Structure formats: structure tokens, C-alpha cells
Amino acid sequence: MLMQGLFCLFYNKCNFIRIDEYIIIYKGLDLNLKNKSLVAITVILLSFIFLSAFSNNYQLNDYKYDVVIHRDTWGVPHIYGESDKDASFGLAYAHCEDDYETIEEVILALRGKFASVKGYKYAPIDYLVGLLKVWDNVNSKYDKEISDEVKLICDAYADGVNRYIEKNNIKSNIYPAKGKDVIAGFVFRTPLMFEFDWHLKELMKDEKPSFDKYASRTSTFSMYGSNTIAVSPERSADNYTRITTNSHQPWEGPVTWYEAHINSNEGWNVSGGLFPGSPVIFKGYNDSLSWSHTVNNPDLVDIFELKINPDNENQYMLDGNWIDLEVKEHPIQIKLLGPFKWTFYRDLYWSVHGPVVKTNHGVYALRYSAFDRIGQIEQWFRMNKSSNVKEFKEAMQMMEIPMFNTLYADYMGNIYYIYNALIPKRKNGYQWSKIVPGDDSSLIWDSYYDFSEIPKSLNPKSGYLQNCNSTPYMATVGEGNPKNVLPDEAGIEIFQTNRAFRANELYGQDSSISREEFYKYKYDAYYSKESVMNYALNRFLSEVDRNQDEYIEGIKILENWDLNNNMKNKGAALALLTFELTYNIADFKYDFDKIYKKFKESVDFLKTNYGKLDIELGELQIIKRGDKVLPLSGAPDVLRAIYTKSIDGKEVAIAGDCFFQIIEWDEDGIVNARSIHQYGSATKDSNSPHYSDQSDLFSKNKMKDSFIRFNDLKENIKTSYTP
């Protein structure tokens, strides 16, 4: 999504470099190297000479860290360090063993050096790092705003990456990694989570954008959601507290979940999921509590249209005065052929509002939440080490993380929901979801709504809380829902997704939920009668012409479909191929002709590729990992969420349900958990036995044990070693 959103911003202006085989275009200069054989031979010889001059023989530094890595029978790393920094060092080393490639790419990106290694297609990423002033912010705030404790774990994480590079003599493009890289990674990725890049993409279209949110909610990535559901002892048949940390992510890449357990003798004992480049758990559990996130969609980005001085293109009007734009020449290095690179420069602009982009329909400034904050990792670390609801609340009150619904449960039976959002306090009277004037300084907000004002619910009477990318105002059933006190311009959701409907229909209607039922409901694959799917299906069936004999069988299959998406279901395949959905029914643009065309194409596809229409869903929808191919239940926006890509006549899963845990505390406050990953702990190493060893369980809707106590772990340790 980021690359698609920025490519036009970067290249459509044609002052940039393009490499198509041996054609190089730079600022209008066209060098067509026609003798390609000669060029290729020259490049190979020069590359050999160049590379021969450099070796990867690193000096093995004597790192002073006291840590042991235990791998359990599933290959999951359990990091036992004497101190927090020791554990962070071991975590980085273990993650590099399983996915060094992605960690290197993450660090290249946050340094603004992606194109220097990966080529011109990645230059927009490097441009964005400069435009967001990632390193200006980190360098100016690091010493004062990052605690010594967090600096130590970031430095140790970087040392763990370096240790892996040195010990394995990796040809690295990031050596040496630094602690500031870790902080910068969080600063860079945060605004992308709330669609800053989508706003840029919209601005760079040929026509002035309307910023219709429908456009973002129907993209390839817009339906990737998450579920988090908790029940207290009051709603459990056995008086247990349970929570699921069921985030839905892409199955590969820089935001793919990695499972780890971190333990130190300084009180850090947590198991859960994290992304490449992170020394802390993003969602998971410790001995006392658990938490998880889902993406929310408050309005955290504003667009200001600047009035430009006709006599000076780098001046804008503010309160009746012409103000100079801040301008900086930003170097971007691009890999050409072999070892050769080209550095060119792109002007970056800022107003007092924020980053500025110049387009053919105007000049715009963007202002976004948390643009001046670098403490995201600080907050997650405090959440990791919290031991009760009071400490967890204190961590959340930092509001360094500017978004994400957060659901919490603990050993005392408390459940707690927070619509976490750093929402700007804006001036009334303007349509802030659209473009606003940039010449009035009173519109430039500089404060946010307080933590006490955002929606939240603690221990509702129902003993049940959920969020499935839906409105916070229906987080539970009955009493205890958050109050709506913020203005409409805050952008807080008011709709329910299918997953939220189903959660309320299952967990919300069962007043005594057993362990088996908690798991069963989580794997539910039905669309609700209130869903967008059911609306689209019924309307289509009410309008379709049943007099076309060649398609009547398909119509009957849809009529008889029970909205179930189990792998054995014989109506789901045709339905999922026919209908394209949205979360919110208000965003759904019903178009009979478009649906009917898709329906006929789907009928023809199934007849051609499978010889019949009523195939089981699992014949079409699969998980594929290496040579392993397995059937899958699930569908977009069901609790068993699966999102696919069409490949060779199959719908191959690429996102949705992935790594998650179900955690429970018994009546004595003792924690136990189960987890599953769609593939395995070796997220990138195809030679590892753990590359796909969890896929069989995943396909069958089953889970494995998760260990947080050493006494439970020791009987399941496969290997132990020090980095």
C-alpha cells in the first residue's frame, strides 16, 4: 500500500531516475545503452573487481550480555536474560536467525537507504523518511525523551543484530545497527498505520481529491482487521477469565507477526507477537495480564491548502503575511547496476502546519497526530511490564501510541477496553475530513483530547467486551458501553463489522461460556444476517433474472447458501468469488451490473477449473507454504478471517487470521495460554523444519501450548544456546 501510494508522488514528476534494463533516464537525459552484451560483461567484470576489494570478515566483538535462548519443540524462542537488556540482545539474535532479511529491510527503510540497496522502486520510501523528518525528530529528542532503561534495551537489540551479522559473516547493508534505529523504526511506521500514505496518494492524483474514505476502505488492504474479545469470570462457565489476541495481519513482510517469549530477572516476563525490528511485545500476556489491539480509524490527519505567493513559489500566506517555506535538499541514493549507485537530490518542503507537497492542482500541507512524539516503544515497554490494571492504565495514559483499540484482561478477573486515540482538538465550523484553508493560523491545532475523554469501559455488567474494528459505543451488550462525548470531527467509528455482529451474537448472547465454546466462537465462519454480505446477497437474488438457463444452477447455489464459510461448505466458494465487500454497509456501493458480471465470471471459472459449481470451499481456498498445500475455512470479515489472492486457479491465503493467542486465568489467578501461527516460527527460513510445521494445525482450527513458566517449558525445550 505504501509503495503504491507514493510511487506516483515520486516518479510522475519525471525529474527522477528510471531503469528499464539498460535505459537510464535522469532529469530528461536519455542514455540508451544499445550494446547490452558489452555492457553486461563490463558490469560483471567491474562488479567482480569491486566486490573482491571488500570482504565480510567482521571482527567478533566481545558483547557483555548474559542470555540463553531456548527453542521449544515448535522452534519458538524463549529468551532468558539476567537483565532486560540481556533479554533484548537475545531476542534480536533469535529473530535474525528466523528472518534477518526482513529486519535488514526494515532498518534500510527507516534509515532512508532502501533504494541504495533495492533499486529505484524503493526511492519513495527514502523520500518519505525525509519528508516526515524521522531522523531530525529522533536525534533532537532521543537524549531527553527516551528513558535510560529503554535506551539500554534498544542498544542491546541493535547489538543482537550485529552479533548475528558478525557470527554468521553476513553480507550486511546495515552493519552496524544502532539503538536509535529501533526508535526511528517506530517513529516512521506509526503515521503509516493511520493512513498518512493514503492521504499523500490521494493528493498526488491528477484531480483535487475529495478524501472520500470509501476509497481507502475498499482497497486491497482495507479489509485486514482484527478481533479481540474478553470474558470475565461472571460470564464463564468455569469462573475463568479469557481473552483472545486475534490481530489480522499480512502473512509476509515487515508487519508479519513473530512469536517470542522474553524473560529477565528484572521483572520482564512476557509472551506474544512482535514485528521485525521490535524489542518489545506488541500484543500478548505476562503472568498477571494480557492485552491486544485492533486498528481503529479516528481522524488523525488533516490537509491544509496553502495560498502561494505568485511572485515566490516558496512562500505561503498565513494571517495576511507571506511566510517562507522551509526547504531542504534531500539526497537519495539509488542502486543502478551491480555495485554502481547514483545519488540525486529532491527538494523537501515544510510549513508551520507540517510536511508540504506540491501538485498540479495545488500546494498542500499535512498535519498528523504524534508528529512530534518518539516514545511509542517506551509505552509498549511499560505495558509489557505492567502487573495490574492500575499500572496498565498509567502506561496507556502516556498516549505515545496515537491509535489502536486496546482490550485488557487480568488474573483478578478485570476486563478493560480503551479506544486509544490521540485526537486533535480542532476549531469548530470546518469539515476536517476534507481539505481546510491553510492561511489561518487559528486552524493549526496544537493539543489533543485527554485520556479521560476517550471512550473506555471497565468491567461492564455483562462480563464481556469486544472490538472487531467497529464502533467503541457497542463494545459490550447491555450496560457499560462507553459514552459518546467527543465531536463528530474526531472521526470515531459508529458502525459494526460482521465480526462485531457475530461476536455479540455468540459471546454476547451466551451468559455461561465454557472453554470449548470460547474457542468455537473464535473460529466462527458465518456472516451475520446483519452483514454487508447478507444485504448484497439478498438484494442481488431479488433482482437477478432466473430465465438464463446456463446460470440458474449458480443462482440456486447462492439461494441455498447458509452464509457459512467452513472449508466443507459447498456454497461459499461461488459467493466469495462473486461479492466484494466492505466493513461498513454505508461504504458499500451496490452495483447490480458489476455483481452480475462477476457472478457470471465466477460460474465460468468454476466450471472451467473444477468441472462443477458446488465445490467445497477448501478445494478453492488454501494455505500454501513451500510444497505444503492445505484447505482453509474462513472468509473476509468473519471471525475466522481469511483474505486471499488468486494464483493458478486457487484462492491462496495472504492475510487475516495469523499468529494469535488465547489466554486464561483460573480461579486461583494462574495463567495458561495456547497459540498458533499460520506458518511457524521460521518466518523466512525455508530450510527450517519450523517453516511450515504449524500450518497443519492452523488449517484444522487447532492451537498449541504457549509456555511462560520455565517449569512448563523445560520439558519442551529442543535446543538451548547463547548467541
C-alpha positions, 0 to 999 in steps of 0.5 A: 500500500505504501509503495503504491501510494507514493510511487506516483508522488515520486516518479510522475514528476519525471525529474527522477531516475528510471531503469528499464534494463539498460535505459537510464533516464535522469532529469530528461537525459536519455542514455540508451545503452544499445550494446547490452552484451558489452555492457553486461560483461563490463558490469560483471567484470567491474562488479567482480573487481569491486566486490573482491576489494571488500570482504565480510570478515567482521571482527567478533566483538566481545558483547557483555550480555548474559542470555540463553535462548531456548527453542521449544519443540515448535522452534519458538524462542524463549529468551532468558536474560539476567537483565532486560537488556540481556533479554533484548540482545537475545531476542534480536539474535533469535529473530535474525536467525528466523528472518534477518532479511526482513529486519535488514529491510526494515532498518534500510527503510527507516534509515532512508537507504532502501533504494541504495540497496533495492533499486529505484522502486524503493526511492519513495520510501527514502523520500518519505523518511525525509519528508516526515523528518524521522531522523531530525525528530529522533536525534533532537529528542532521543537524549531527553525523551527516551528513558535510560532503561529503554535506551539500554534495551534498544542498544542491546537489540541493535547489538543482537543484530550485529552479533548475528551479522558478525557470527554468521559473516553476513553480507550486511547493508546495515552493519552496524545497527544502532539503538536509535534505529529501533526508535526511528523504526517506530517513529516512521511506521506509526503515521503509516498505520493511520493512513498518512500514505493514503492521504499523500496518494490521494493528493498526488492524483491528477484531480483535487481529491475529495478524501472520500474514505470509501476509497481507502476502505475498499482497497486491497488492504482495507479489509485486514482487521482484527478481533479481540474479545474478553470474558470475565469470570461472571460470564464463564462457565468455569469462573475463568477469565479469557481473552483472545489476541486475534490481530489480522495481519499480512502473512509476509513482510515487515508487519508479519507477526513473530512469536517470542517469549522474553524473560529477565530477572528484572521483572520482564516476563512476557509472551506474544507477537512482535514485528521485525525490528521490535524489542518489545511485545506488541500484543500478548500476556505476562503472568498477571495480564494480557492485552491486544489491539485492533486498528481503529480509524479516528481522524488523525490527519488533516490537509491544509491548502496553502495560498502561494505567493505568485511572485515566490513559489516558496512562500505561503500566506498565513494571517495576511503575511507571506511566510517562507517555506522551509526547504531542504535538499534531500539526497537519495541514493539509488542502486543502478547496476551491480555495485554502481549507485547514483545519488540525486537530490529532491527538494523537501518542503515544510510549513508551520502546519507540517510536511508540504507537497506540491501538485498540479492542482495545488500546494498542500500541507499535512498535519498528523497526530504524534508528529512530534512524539518518539516514545511509542516503544517506551509505552509498549515497554511499560505495558509489557511490564505492567502487573495490574490494571492500575499500572496498565492504565498509567502506561496507556495514559502516556498516549505515545501510541496515537491509535489502536483499540486496546482490550485488557484482561487480568488474573483478578478477573478485570476486563478493560477496553480503551479506544486509544486515540490521540485526537486533535482538538480542532476549531469548530465550523470546518469539515476536517475530513476534507481539505481546510484553508491553510492561511489561518493560523487559528486552524493549526491545532496544537493539543489533543483530547485527554485520556479521560475523554476517550471512550473506555469501559471497565468491567461492564455488567455483562462480563464481556467486551469486544472490538472487531474494528467497529464502533467503541459505543457497542463494545459490550451488550447491555450496560457499560458501553462507553459514552459518546462525548467527543465531536463528530470531527474526531472521526470515531467509528459508529458502525459494526463489522460482521465480526462485531455482529457475530461476536455479540451474537455468540459471546454476547448472547451466551451468559455461561461460556465454557472453554470449548465454546470460547474457542468455537466462537473464535473460529466462527465462519458465518456472516451475520444476517446483519452483514454487508454480505447478507444485504448484497446477497439478498438484494442481488437474488431479488433482482437477478433474472432466473430465465438464463438457463446456463446460470440458474444452477449458480443462482440456486447455489447462492439461494441455498447458501447458509452464509457459512464459510467452513472449508466443507461448505459447498456454497461459499466458494461461488459467493466469495468469488462473486461479492466484494465487500466492505466493513461498513454497509454505508461504504458499500456501493451496490452495483447490480451490473458489476455483481452480475458480471462477476457472478457470471465470471465466477460460474465460468471459472468454476466450471472451467477449473473444477468441472462443477459449481458446488465445490467445497470451499477448501478445494478453492481456498488454501494455505500454501507454504513451500510444497505444503498445500492445505484447505482453509475455512474462513472468509473476509470479515468473519471471525475466522478471517481469511483474505486471499489472492488468486494464483493458478486457479486457487484462492491462496491465503495472504492475510487475516487470521495469523499468529494469535493467542488465547489466554486464561486465568483460573480461579486461583489467578494462574495463567495458561495460554495456547497459540498458533501461527499460520506458518511457524516460527521460521518466518523466512527460513525455508530450510527450517523444519519450523517453516511450515510445521504449524500450518497443519494445525492452523488449517484444522482450527487447532492451537498449541501450548504457549509456555511462560513458566520455565517449569512448563517449558523445560520439558519442551525445550529442543535446543538451548544456546547463547548467541 
